[in-house]
């Protein structure tokens, strides 16, 4: 990608391209990290898989009436999106207990969370992305009550659509993380960032085997093989 | 106290007394603990001070129209209260940044929090009393949305009344922790537990010196002297 590098995160670079004001290019990286960057590797092919899966999912959400920053897939590892100012919080939706909530609150692993639990985390690597409540977000994240309600309502709608999408591929949507942003000239929050096995926990509906980044976190499988398998299953249900 | 010991906590024993159904005796202990019990001491005289200060504050709240479990002070170290089933969450109100919120969210110490920030913590020593959001409380604490809203509204009203009370004694109410319970036969949550320098941060309005348990946590002063000074200041403004 040639363009003006605006931002480099752990998994993506963000470029501004001349002649397309208000639009950005997300270029996925082959880097994989876990535990706030304590474990990291470069896995050639990961960029292509994350871009393919996230593009597929955002395209599906678009067709299901959900407004997002996504415009189109540009190349194997890049996509074009509307430029947004990212709200510095992660919105996590949990349908089944796994990961940090199990340790933090002593919840039985794999238990159903009904209704789904929404959590907000402060996007701040230095602080280790701490859990926040609404009052904290209002204080620190330049959001209003209306923004928080809109993000939570969108997150639950995305949850309903993703459950529908993944169930068709024989997958259980355990939990996932969303980020939102504001387009220039608009106060509305719109779904941004990526939705991929880096940001979702996905289990086989029957065996409950992981088809997500937990295989890397826990060292229980080959990330590229698992992401390839996931992509194949998603494509098969089109 | 002779009676049936129902519960022993870090700072109080709770007794059921024959002939007074629906009522309990709270007997304060001379024990002081900090950091989830990692630091502890016995300070003879602390029970008397906590009982005097908490009784004084609950009496003031009663006179200002706030419903609580408090009935009356029984003796130097004991008080009579209505029996409640305690909701297993701590409701913290913060007017000024101090303590865990500073470390957790990187907020500038001593900065004003406007409007006040409310936090919920899961009463669970084994898990270290973790921060919770409303969804977690609904899942784990046998409460409804209405209970949470009622507890938060009561916490903010208590905050207004306590600010008024403490300002008259030249004190800044930095933050405090409340607990709520349900009386037998009622679904309403009512203010319970204690309000004392064990559960509040109180600073001198001018010098911002601590008049609370932080002198013990931080080893910066004599707890009994400080609690005695606080009691004297509260009584002087009657």
HADDOCK unambig.tbl for C-alpha pairs under 7 A between the chains (distance, minus, plus):
assign (segid A and resid 104 and name CA) (segid B and resid 127 and name CA) 6.85 0.50 0.50
assign (segid A and resid 104 and name CA) (segid B and resid 130 and name CA) 6.75 0.50 0.50
assign (segid A and resid 105 and name CA) (segid B and resid 127 and name CA) 6.79 0.50 0.50
assign (segid A and resid 105 and name CA) (segid B and resid 130 and name CA) 6.97 0.50 0.50
assign (segid A and resid 117 and name CA) (segid B and resid 135 and name CA) 5.61 0.50 0.50
assign (segid A and resid 118 and name CA) (segid B and resid 135 and name CA) 6.63 0.50 0.50
assign (segid A and resid 127 and name CA) (segid B and resid 104 and name CA) 6.85 0.50 0.50
assign (segid A and resid 127 and name CA) (segid B and resid 105 and name CA) 6.80 0.50 0.50
assign (segid A and resid 130 and name CA) (segid B and resid 104 and name CA) 6.74 0.50 0.50
assign (segid A and resid 130 and name CA) (segid B and resid 105 and name CA) 6.97 0.50 0.50
assign (segid A and resid 133 and name CA) (segid B and resid 133 and name CA) 5.43 0.50 0.50
assign (segid A and resid 135 and name CA) (segid B and resid 117 and name CA) 5.62 0.50 0.50
assign (segid A and resid 135 and name CA) (segid B and resid 118 and name CA) 6.63 0.50 0.50
